[in-house]
């Protein structure tokens, strides 16, 4: 199974982001904590320049927090910082406002010395379905950005004033123009950053089972009562068609949904 997905709207989004980045003071880079390294988009890195970056390890409630804690320190420097959070929790975004103001303190202090209280501007970027718009709504304290549990919901850039002299820009999720590393591509497909309808769903679910068994050997058997293969899990779940044939499509989708909702367990499906 070869996975590659870079629709035209993503190229347009990247082109627009290059323009808008000249107007921002910092970047809020949203990573899905279940596959954070796969969420690092080289194209975004190229256009970010020397802007301060706040890395947001989002969906930490679904991930292996011990694993994330071992790597997140690498994302802290003089011009970068990180937070771990669940953007669906009320008030979780407050720490982001504080961190952005710290990262842009030189500009704030420069204007303050002139008696001017300026607003700093930050762009929210990330791969599709990483929780960017949910985070934006958290920061706005109300539903302003369109959200959805699938890639491609945000179609264009949206600017919001979140108070405390900070403005943010929500952007469409973008992937790499060429997903050469297929293990990275699979990770992105597992977490829902790539549309299910463009991949071979049976193969994706089978690969997910293999990945989980490698990193968390007991979780699949615990969830599916000892079953480890697609056909076995179909029978355990009662996904059987008339005539006794198992419904592999329904089974594959159920396994992916179980993983994405955390029903199999909290995990980070990369070797970090």
C-alpha positions as protocol buffer text, in pm:
chain_id: "A"
residue {
  index: 1
  type: UNK
  ca { x: 0 y: 0 z: 0 }
}
residue {
  index: 2
  type: UNK
  ca { x: 150 y: 330 z: -116 }
}
residue {
  index: 3
  type: UNK
  ca { x: 13 y: 637 z: 64 }
}
residue {
  index: 4
  type: UNK
  ca { x: 43 y: 988 z: -77 }
}
residue {
  index: 5
  type: UNK
  ca { x: -208 y: 1272 z: -43 }
}
residue {
  index: 6
  type: UNK
  ca { x: -145 y: 1636 z: -133 }
}
residue {
  index: 7
  type: UNK
  ca { x: -460 y: 1787 z: -284 }
}
residue {
  index: 8
  type: UNK
  ca { x: -453 y: 2124 z: -458 }
}
residue {
  index: 9
  type: UNK
  ca { x: -599 y: 2314 z: -163 }
}
residue {
  index: 10
  type: UNK
  ca { x: -293 y: 2222 z: 46 }
}
residue {
  index: 11
  type: UNK
  ca { x: -54 y: 2377 z: -207 }
}
residue {
  index: 12
  type: UNK
  ca { x: -269 y: 2688 z: -210 }
}
residue {
  index: 13
  type: UNK
  ca { x: -273 y: 2692 z: 171 }
}
residue {
  index: 14
  type: UNK
  ca { x: 108 y: 2672 z: 187 }
}
residue {
  index: 15
  type: UNK
  ca { x: 141 y: 2953 z: -66 }
}
residue {
  index: 16
  type: UNK
  ca { x: -96 y: 3172 z: 139 }
}
residue {
  index: 17
  type: UNK
  ca { x: 87 y: 3086 z: 461 }
}
residue {
  index: 18
  type: UNK
  ca { x: 415 y: 3208 z: 310 }
}
residue {
  index: 19
  type: UNK
  ca { x: 252 y: 3547 z: 261 }
}
residue {
  index: 20
  type: UNK
  ca { x: 79 y: 3563 z: 599 }
}
residue {
  index: 21
  type: UNK
  ca { x: 393 y: 3457 z: 785 }
}
residue {
  index: 22
  type: UNK
  ca { x: 548 y: 3793 z: 703 }
}
residue {
  index: 23
  type: UNK
  ca { x: 277 y: 3948 z: 921 }
}
residue {
  index: 24
  type: UNK
  ca { x: 311 y: 3726 z: 1229 }
}
residue {
  index: 25
  type: UNK
  ca { x: 540 y: 3735 z: 1530 }
}
residue {
  index: 26
  type: UNK
  ca { x: 529 y: 3367 z: 1627 }
}
residue {
  index: 27
  type: UNK
  ca { x: 406 y: 3023 z: 1522 }
}
residue {
  index: 28
  type: UNK
  ca { x: 190 y: 2783 z: 1721 }
}
residue {
  index: 29
  type: UNK
  ca { x: 283 y: 2442 z: 1582 }
}
residue {
  index: 30
  type: UNK
  ca { x: 20 y: 2180 z: 1676 }
}
residue {
  index: 31
  type: UNK
  ca { x: 141 y: 1819 z: 1697 }
}
residue {
  index: 32
  type: UNK
  ca { x: -74 y: 1512 z: 1759 }
}
residue {
  index: 33
  type: UNK
  ca { x: 90 y: 1348 z: 2061 }
}
residue {
  index: 34
  type: UNK
  ca { x: 11 y: 1002 z: 1924 }
}
residue {
  index: 35
  type: UNK
  ca { x: 257 y: 1060 z: 1637 }
}
residue {
  index: 36
  type: UNK
  ca { x: 434 y: 1392 z: 1702 }
}
residue {
  index: 37
  type: UNK
  ca { x: 743 y: 1343 z: 1488 }
}
residue {
  index: 38
  type: UNK
  ca { x: 534 y: 1243 z: 1186 }
}
residue {
  index: 39
  type: UNK
  ca { x: 345 y: 1571 z: 1233 }
}
residue {
  index: 40
  type: UNK
  ca { x: 661 y: 1775 z: 1170 }
}
residue {
  index: 41
  type: UNK
  ca { x: 609 y: 1898 z: 814 }
}
residue {
  index: 42
  type: UNK
  ca { x: 938 y: 1986 z: 636 }
}
residue {
  index: 43
  type: UNK
  ca { x: 750 y: 2232 z: 413 }
}
residue {
  index: 44
  type: UNK
  ca { x: 628 y: 2424 z: 718 }
}
residue {
  index: 45
  type: UNK
  ca { x: 981 y: 2424 z: 856 }
}
residue {
  index: 46
  type: UNK
  ca { x: 1110 y: 2577 z: 532 }
}
residue {
  index: 47
  type: UNK
  ca { x: 870 y: 2870 z: 535 }
}
residue {
  index: 48
  type: UNK
  ca { x: 874 y: 2941 z: 910 }
}
residue {
  index: 49
  type: UNK
  ca { x: 1208 y: 3126 z: 891 }
}
residue {
  index: 50
  type: UNK
  ca { x: 1340 y: 3243 z: 1226 }
}
residue {
  index: 51
  type: UNK
  ca { x: 999 y: 3301 z: 1387 }
}
residue {
  index: 52
  type: UNK
  ca { x: 966 y: 3191 z: 1751 }
}
residue {
  index: 53
  type: UNK
  ca { x: 776 y: 2861 z: 1766 }
}
residue {
  index: 54
  type: UNK
  ca { x: 554 y: 2717 z: 2037 }
}
residue {
  index: 55
  type: UNK
  ca { x: 509 y: 2343 z: 1988 }
}
residue {
  index: 56
  type: UNK
  ca { x: 177 y: 2215 z: 2121 }
}
residue {
  index: 57
  type: UNK
  ca { x: 171 y: 1843 z: 2202 }
}
residue {
  index: 58
  type: UNK
  ca { x: -203 y: 1812 z: 2159 }
}
residue {
  index: 59
  type: UNK
  ca { x: -436 y: 1519 z: 2235 }
}
residue {
  index: 60
  type: UNK
  ca { x: -209 y: 1424 z: 2525 }
}
residue {
  index: 61
  type: UNK
  ca { x: -511 y: 1254 z: 2685 }
}
residue {
  index: 62
  type: UNK
  ca { x: -495 y: 990 z: 2408 }
}
residue {
  index: 63
  type: UNK
  ca { x: -117 y: 949 z: 2405 }
}
residue {
  index: 64
  type: UNK
  ca { x: 164 y: 788 z: 2603 }
}
residue {
  index: 65
  type: UNK
  ca { x: 257 y: 1088 z: 2818 }
}
residue {
  index: 66
  type: UNK
  ca { x: 568 y: 921 z: 2963 }
}
residue {
  index: 67
  type: UNK
  ca { x: 700 y: 875 z: 2609 }
}
residue {
  index: 68
  type: UNK
  ca { x: 622 y: 1235 z: 2517 }
}
residue {
  index: 69
  type: UNK
  ca { x: 790 y: 1366 z: 2833 }
}
residue {
  index: 70
  type: UNK
  ca { x: 1116 y: 1205 z: 2722 }
}
residue {
  index: 71
  type: UNK
  ca { x: 1131 y: 1400 z: 2396 }
}
residue {
  index: 72
  type: UNK
  ca { x: 953 y: 1731 z: 2452 }
}
residue {
  index: 73
  type: UNK
  ca { x: 1260 y: 1892 z: 2611 }
}
residue {
  index: 74
  type: UNK
  ca { x: 1424 y: 1882 z: 2266 }
}
residue {
  index: 75
  type: UNK
  ca { x: 1166 y: 2137 z: 2154 }
}
residue {
  index: 76
  type: UNK
  ca { x: 1278 y: 2403 z: 2400 }
}
residue {
  index: 77
  type: UNK
  ca { x: 1542 y: 2663 z: 2314 }
}
residue {
  index: 78
  type: UNK
  ca { x: 1592 y: 3038 z: 2321 }
}
residue {
  index: 79
  type: UNK
  ca { x: 1333 y: 3082 z: 2044 }
}
residue {
  index: 80
  type: UNK
  ca { x: 1114 y: 2774 z: 2093 }
}
residue {
  index: 81
  type: UNK
  ca { x: 905 y: 2624 z: 2370 }
}
residue {
  index: 82
  type: UNK
  ca { x: 641 y: 2355 z: 2415 }
}
residue {
  index: 83
  type: UNK
  ca { x: 324 y: 2268 z: 2604 }
}
residue {
  index: 84
  type: UNK
  ca { x: 140 y: 1940 z: 2652 }
}
residue {
  index: 85
  type: UNK
  ca { x: -237 y: 1967 z: 2655 }
}
residue {
  index: 86
  type: UNK
  ca { x: -580 y: 1840 z: 2563 }
}
residue {
  index: 87
  type: UNK
  ca { x: -736 y: 2122 z: 2362 }
}
residue {
  index: 88
  type: UNK
  ca { x: -1089 y: 1996 z: 2431 }
}
residue {
  index: 89
  type: UNK
  ca { x: -1056 y: 2084 z: 2800 }
}
residue {
  index: 90
  type: UNK
  ca { x: -1199 y: 2423 z: 2895 }
}
residue {
  index: 91
  type: UNK
  ca { x: -929 y: 2678 z: 2971 }
}
residue {
  index: 92
  type: UNK
  ca { x: -645 y: 2455 z: 2852 }
}
residue {
  index: 93
  type: UNK
  ca { x: -529 y: 2717 z: 2605 }
}
residue {
  index: 94
  type: UNK
  ca { x: -448 y: 2985 z: 2863 }
}
residue {
  index: 95
  type: UNK
  ca { x: -92 y: 2859 z: 2898 }
}
residue {
  index: 96
  type: UNK
  ca { x: -43 y: 2915 z: 2524 }
}
residue {
  index: 97
  type: UNK
  ca { x: -122 y: 3285 z: 2550 }
}
residue {
  index: 98
  type: UNK
  ca { x: 135 y: 3321 z: 2827 }
}
residue {
  index: 99
  type: UNK
  ca { x: 402 y: 3127 z: 2638 }
}
residue {
  index: 100
  type: UNK
  ca { x: 351 y: 3328 z: 2318 }
}
residue {
  index: 101
  type: UNK
  ca { x: 395 y: 3653 z: 2509 }
}
residue {
  index: 102
  type: UNK
  ca { x: 718 y: 3521 z: 2661 }
}
residue {
  index: 103
  type: UNK
  ca { x: 849 y: 3414 z: 2319 }
}
residue {
  index: 104
  type: UNK
  ca { x: 774 y: 3759 z: 2176 }
}
residue {
  index: 105
  type: UNK
  ca { x: 873 y: 3961 z: 2484 }
}
residue {
  index: 106
  type: UNK
  ca { x: 1148 y: 4152 z: 2298 }
}
residue {
  index: 107
  type: UNK
  ca { x: 895 y: 4309 z: 2062 }
}
residue {
  index: 108
  type: UNK
  ca { x: 645 y: 4371 z: 2342 }
}
residue {
  index: 109
  type: UNK
  ca { x: 905 y: 4541 z: 2560 }
}
residue {
  index: 110
  type: UNK
  ca { x: 1042 y: 4745 z: 2268 }
}
residue {
  index: 111
  type: UNK
  ca { x: 702 y: 4902 z: 2205 }
}
residue {
  index: 112
  type: UNK
  ca { x: 616 y: 4927 z: 2572 }
}
residue {
  index: 113
  type: UNK
  ca { x: 924 y: 5145 z: 2619 }
}
residue {
  index: 114
  type: UNK
  ca { x: 763 y: 5381 z: 2368 }
}
residue {
  index: 115
  type: UNK
  ca { x: 438 y: 5376 z: 2562 }
}
residue {
  index: 116
  type: UNK
  ca { x: 264 y: 5150 z: 2311 }
}
residue {
  index: 117
  type: UNK
  ca { x: 77 y: 4832 z: 2406 }
}
residue {
  index: 118
  type: UNK
  ca { x: 87 y: 4625 z: 2089 }
}
residue {
  index: 119
  type: UNK
  ca { x: -87 y: 4301 z: 2002 }
}
residue {
  index: 120
  type: UNK
  ca { x: 132 y: 4008 z: 1899 }
}
residue {
  index: 121
  type: UNK
  ca { x: 18 y: 3783 z: 1616 }
}
residue {
  index: 122
  type: UNK
  ca { x: 64 y: 3408 z: 1598 }
}
residue {
  index: 123
  type: UNK
  ca { x: -17 y: 3160 z: 1323 }
}
residue {
  index: 124
  type: UNK
  ca { x: -155 y: 2816 z: 1415 }
}
residue {
  index: 125
  type: UNK
  ca { x: -15 y: 2545 z: 1185 }
}
residue {
  index: 126
  type: UNK
  ca { x: -11 y: 2166 z: 1172 }
}
residue {
  index: 127
  type: UNK
  ca { x: -112 y: 1857 z: 978 }
}
residue {
  index: 128
  type: UNK
  ca { x: -483 y: 1791 z: 915 }
}
residue {
  index: 129
  type: UNK
  ca { x: -692 y: 1671 z: 1210 }
}
residue {
  index: 130
  type: UNK
  ca { x: -427 y: 1759 z: 1470 }
}
residue {
  index: 131
  type: UNK
  ca { x: -678 y: 1969 z: 1664 }
}
residue {
  index: 132
  type: UNK
  ca { x: -580 y: 2317 z: 1544 }
}
residue {
  index: 133
  type: UNK
  ca { x: -932 y: 2457 z: 1515 }
}
residue {
  index: 134
  type: UNK
  ca { x: -1038 y: 2301 z: 1845 }
}
residue {
  index: 135
  type: UNK
  ca { x: -741 y: 2474 z: 2005 }
}
residue {
  index: 136
  type: UNK
  ca { x: -837 y: 2804 z: 1839 }
}
residue {
  index: 137
  type: UNK
  ca { x: -1190 y: 2774 z: 1980 }
}
residue {
  index: 138
  type: UNK
  ca { x: -1042 y: 2701 z: 2322 }
}
residue {
  index: 139
  type: UNK
  ca { x: -830 y: 3015 z: 2299 }
}
residue {
  index: 140
  type: UNK
  ca { x: -1130 y: 3219 z: 2181 }
}
residue {
  index: 141
  type: UNK
  ca { x: -1344 y: 3072 z: 2459 }
}
residue {
  index: 142
  type: UNK
  ca { x: -1620 y: 3009 z: 2206 }
}
residue {
  index: 143
  type: UNK
  ca { x: -1676 y: 2813 z: 1884 }
}
residue {
  index: 144
  type: UNK
  ca { x: -1549 y: 3040 z: 1608 }
}
residue {
  index: 145
  type: UNK
  ca { x: -1335 y: 2806 z: 1398 }
}
residue {
  index: 146
  type: UNK
  ca { x: -1502 y: 2518 z: 1214 }
}
residue {
  index: 147
  type: UNK
  ca { x: -1398 y: 2180 z: 1357 }
}
residue {
  index: 148
  type: UNK
  ca { x: -1445 y: 1816 z: 1266 }
}
residue {
  index: 149
  type: UNK
  ca { x: -1293 y: 1476 z: 1338 }
}
residue {
  index: 150
  type: UNK
  ca { x: -1157 y: 1440 z: 985 }
}
residue {
  index: 151
  type: UNK
  ca { x: -895 y: 1613 z: 771 }
}
residue {
  index: 152
  type: UNK
  ca { x: -978 y: 1904 z: 543 }
}
residue {
  index: 153
  type: UNK
  ca { x: -1237 y: 2085 z: 757 }
}
residue {
  index: 154
  type: UNK
  ca { x: -1059 y: 2422 z: 771 }
}
residue {
  index: 155
  type: UNK
  ca { x: -1060 y: 2559 z: 416 }
}
residue {
  index: 156
  type: UNK
  ca { x: -895 y: 2899 z: 455 }
}
residue {
  index: 157
  type: UNK
  ca { x: -716 y: 3125 z: 698 }
}
residue {
  index: 158
  type: UNK
  ca { x: -917 y: 3283 z: 978 }
}
residue {
  index: 159
  type: UNK
  ca { x: -791 y: 3557 z: 1213 }
}
residue {
  index: 160
  type: UNK
  ca { x: -919 y: 3587 z: 1570 }
}
residue {
  index: 161
  type: UNK
  ca { x: -851 y: 3829 z: 1854 }
}
residue {
  index: 162
  type: UNK
  ca { x: -823 y: 3611 z: 2168 }
}
residue {
  index: 163
  type: UNK
  ca { x: -770 y: 3898 z: 2410 }
}
residue {
  index: 164
  type: UNK
  ca { x: -471 y: 3980 z: 2631 }
}
residue {
  index: 165
  type: UNK
  ca { x: -312 y: 4155 z: 2330 }
}
residue {
  index: 166
  type: UNK
  ca { x: -278 y: 3835 z: 2125 }
}
residue {
  index: 167
  type: UNK
  ca { x: -425 y: 3760 z: 1781 }
}
residue {
  index: 168
  type: UNK
  ca { x: -411 y: 3419 z: 1616 }
}
residue {
  index: 169
  type: UNK
  ca { x: -460 y: 3287 z: 1265 }
}
residue {
  index: 170
  type: UNK
  ca { x: -612 y: 2943 z: 1209 }
}
residue {
  index: 171
  type: UNK
  ca { x: -487 y: 2774 z: 891 }
}
residue {
  index: 172
  type: UNK
  ca { x: -585 y: 2465 z: 690 }
}
residue {
  index: 173
  type: UNK
  ca { x: -397 y: 2147 z: 777 }
}
residue {
  index: 174
  type: UNK
  ca { x: -116 y: 2073 z: 535 }
}
residue {
  index: 175
  type: UNK
  ca { x: 91 y: 1764 z: 455 }
}
residue {
  index: 176
  type: UNK
  ca { x: 417 y: 1714 z: 268 }
}
residue {
  index: 177
  type: UNK
  ca { x: 401 y: 1737 z: -114 }
}
residue {
  index: 178
  type: UNK
  ca { x: 568 y: 1395 z: -127 }
}
residue {
  index: 179
  type: UNK
  ca { x: 529 y: 1143 z: 153 }
}
residue {
  index: 180
  type: UNK
  ca { x: 843 y: 943 z: 73 }
}
residue {
  index: 181
  type: UNK
  ca { x: 872 y: 779 z: 416 }
}
residue {
  index: 182
  type: UNK
  ca { x: 582 y: 535 z: 417 }
}
residue {
  index: 183
  type: UNK
  ca { x: 613 y: 468 z: 790 }
}
residue {
  index: 184
  type: UNK
  ca { x: 547 y: 838 z: 845 }
}
residue {
  index: 185
  type: UNK
  ca { x: 260 y: 821 z: 595 }
}
residue {
  index: 186
  type: UNK
  ca { x: 109 y: 529 z: 784 }
}
residue {
  index: 187
  type: UNK
  ca { x: 139 y: 714 z: 1116 }
}
residue {
  index: 188
  type: UNK
  ca { x: -46 y: 1011 z: 966 }
}
residue {
  index: 189
  type: UNK
  ca { x: -313 y: 780 z: 827 }
}
residue {
  index: 190
  type: UNK
  ca { x: -351 y: 604 z: 1163 }
}
residue {
  index: 191
  type: UNK
  ca { x: -425 y: 932 z: 1344 }
}
residue {
  index: 192
  type: UNK
  ca { x: -667 y: 1048 z: 1074 }
}
residue {
  index: 193
  type: UNK
  ca { x: -452 y: 1315 z: 908 }
}
residue {
  index: 194
  type: UNK
  ca { x: -503 y: 1141 z: 574 }
}
residue {
  index: 195
  type: UNK
  ca { x: -854 y: 1065 z: 453 }
}
residue {
  index: 196
  type: UNK
  ca { x: -957 y: 702 z: 504 }
}
residue {
  index: 197
  type: UNK
  ca { x: -1123 y: 688 z: 163 }
}
residue {
  index: 198
  type: UNK
  ca { x: -793 y: 729 z: -23 }
}
residue {
  index: 199
  type: UNK
  ca { x: -617 y: 436 z: 150 }
}
residue {
  index: 200
  type: UNK
  ca { x: -670 y: 61 z: 149 }
}
residue {
  index: 201
  type: UNK
  ca { x: -864 y: 40 z: 473 }
}
residue {
  index: 202
  type: UNK
  ca { x: -797 y: -333 z: 535 }
}
residue {
  index: 203
  type: UNK
  ca { x: -422 y: -289 z: 488 }
}
residue {
  index: 204
  type: UNK
  ca { x: -420 y: 23 z: 707 }
}
residue {
  index: 205
  type: UNK
  ca { x: -599 y: -153 z: 993 }
}
residue {
  index: 206
  type: UNK
  ca { x: -368 y: -455 z: 963 }
}
residue {
  index: 207
  type: UNK
  ca { x: -61 y: -229 z: 970 }
}
residue {
  index: 208
  type: UNK
  ca { x: -202 y: -48 z: 1273 }
}
residue {
  index: 209
  type: UNK
  ca { x: -244 y: -376 z: 1458 }
}
residue {
  index: 210
  type: UNK
  ca { x: 117 y: -470 z: 1375 }
}
residue {
  index: 211
  type: UNK
  ca { x: 247 y: -130 z: 1492 }
}
residue {
  index: 212
  type: UNK
  ca { x: 57 y: -149 z: 1820 }
}
residue {
  index: 213
  type: UNK
  ca { x: 170 y: -507 z: 1884 }
}
residue {
  index: 214
  type: UNK
  ca { x: 531 y: -399 z: 1833 }
}
residue {
  index: 215
  type: UNK
  ca { x: 512 y: -101 z: 2069 }
}
residue {
  index: 216
  type: UNK
  ca { x: 241 y: -211 z: 2315 }
}
residue {
  index: 217
  type: UNK
  ca { x: 232 y: -593 z: 2292 }
}
residue {
  index: 218
  type: UNK
  ca { x: -70 y: -661 z: 2515 }
}
residue {
  index: 219
  type: UNK
  ca { x: -320 y: -394 z: 2413 }
}
residue {
  index: 220
  type: UNK
  ca { x: -471 y: -556 z: 2102 }
}
residue {
  index: 221
  type: UNK
  ca { x: -537 y: -887 z: 2275 }
}
residue {
  index: 222
  type: UNK
  ca { x: -681 y: -710 z: 2577 }
}
residue {
  index: 223
  type: UNK
  ca { x: -919 y: -505 z: 2366 }
}
residue {
  index: 224
  type: UNK
  ca { x: -1030 y: -788 z: 2137 }
}
residue {
  index: 225
  type: UNK
  ca { x: -1037 y: -1082 z: 2379 }
}
residue {
  index: 226
  type: UNK
  ca { x: -729 y: -1257 z: 2244 }
}
residue {
  index: 227
  type: UNK
  ca { x: -794 y: -1189 z: 1876 }
}
residue {
  index: 228
  type: UNK
  ca { x: -515 y: -1026 z: 1676 }
}
residue {
  index: 229
  type: UNK
  ca { x: -610 y: -1066 z: 1310 }
}
residue {
  index: 230
  type: UNK
  ca { x: -877 y: -878 z: 1117 }
}
residue {
  index: 231
  type: UNK
  ca { x: -1090 y: -1189 z: 1057 }
}
residue {
  index: 232
  type: UNK
  ca { x: -1067 y: -1295 z: 1423 }
}
residue {
  index: 233
  type: UNK
  ca { x: -1161 y: -950 z: 1547 }
}
residue {
  index: 234
  type: UNK
  ca { x: -1458 y: -941 z: 1307 }
}
residue {
  index: 235
  type: UNK
  ca { x: -1596 y: -1259 z: 1464 }
}
residue {
  index: 236
  type: UNK
  ca { x: -1533 y: -1134 z: 1818 }
}
residue {
  index: 237
  type: UNK
  ca { x: -1720 y: -811 z: 1741 }
}
residue {
  index: 238
  type: UNK
  ca { x: -2000 y: -993 z: 1559 }
}
residue {
  index: 239
  type: UNK
  ca { x: -1931 y: -822 z: 1228 }
}
residue {
  index: 240
  type: UNK
  ca { x: -2063 y: -1108 z: 1014 }
}
residue {
  index: 241
  type: UNK
  ca { x: -2260 y: -1073 z: 692 }
}
residue {
  index: 242
  type: UNK
  ca { x: -2543 y: -1297 z: 578 }
}
residue {
  index: 243
  type: UNK
  ca { x: -2401 y: -1628 z: 471 }
}
residue {
  index: 244
  type: UNK
  ca { x: -2136 y: -1621 z: 742 }
}
residue {
  index: 245
  type: UNK
  ca { x: -1881 y: -1401 z: 564 }
}
residue {
  index: 246
  type: UNK
  ca { x: -1704 y: -1154 z: 793 }
}
residue {
  index: 247
  type: UNK
  ca { x: -1744 y: -781 z: 726 }
}
residue {
  index: 248
  type: UNK
  ca { x: -1381 y: -672 z: 693 }
}
residue {
  index: 249
  type: UNK
  ca { x: -1466 y: -312 z: 596 }
}
residue {
  index: 250
  type: UNK
  ca { x: -1668 y: -259 z: 912 }
}
residue {
  index: 251
  type: UNK
  ca { x: -1400 y: -432 z: 1119 }
}
residue {
  index: 252
  type: UNK
  ca { x: -1116 y: -222 z: 978 }
}
residue {
  index: 253
  type: UNK
  ca { x: -1308 y: 101 z: 1041 }
}
residue {
  index: 254
  type: UNK
  ca { x: -1394 y: -11 z: 1395 }
}
residue {
  index: 255
  type: UNK
  ca { x: -1028 y: -83 z: 1477 }
}
residue {
  index: 256
  type: UNK
  ca { x: -921 y: 258 z: 1347 }
}
residue {
  index: 257
  type: UNK
  ca { x: -1199 y: 429 z: 1541 }
}
residue {
  index: 258
  type: UNK
  ca { x: -1110 y: 235 z: 1857 }
}
residue {
  index: 259
  type: UNK
  ca { x: -751 y: 355 z: 1827 }
}
residue {
  index: 260
  type: UNK
  ca { x: -841 y: 716 z: 1750 }
}
residue {
  index: 261
  type: UNK
  ca { x: -1085 y: 738 z: 2039 }
}
residue {
  index: 262
  type: UNK
  ca { x: -840 y: 581 z: 2286 }
}
residue {
  index: 263
  type: UNK
  ca { x: -1048 y: 267 z: 2343 }
}
residue {
  index: 264
  type: UNK
  ca { x: -751 y: 39 z: 2273 }
}
residue {
  index: 265
  type: UNK
  ca { x: -537 y: 239 z: 2515 }
}
residue {
  index: 266
  type: UNK
  ca { x: -330 y: 553 z: 2546 }
}
residue {
  index: 267
  type: UNK
  ca { x: -33 y: 527 z: 2313 }
}
residue {
  index: 268
  type: UNK
  ca { x: 220 y: 706 z: 2098 }
}
residue {
  index: 269
  type: UNK
  ca { x: 274 y: 494 z: 1789 }
}
residue {
  index: 270
  type: UNK
  ca { x: 626 y: 604 z: 1701 }
}
residue {
  index: 271
  type: UNK
  ca { x: 962 y: 486 z: 1826 }
}
residue {
  index: 272
  type: UNK
  ca { x: 1082 y: 808 z: 1981 }
}
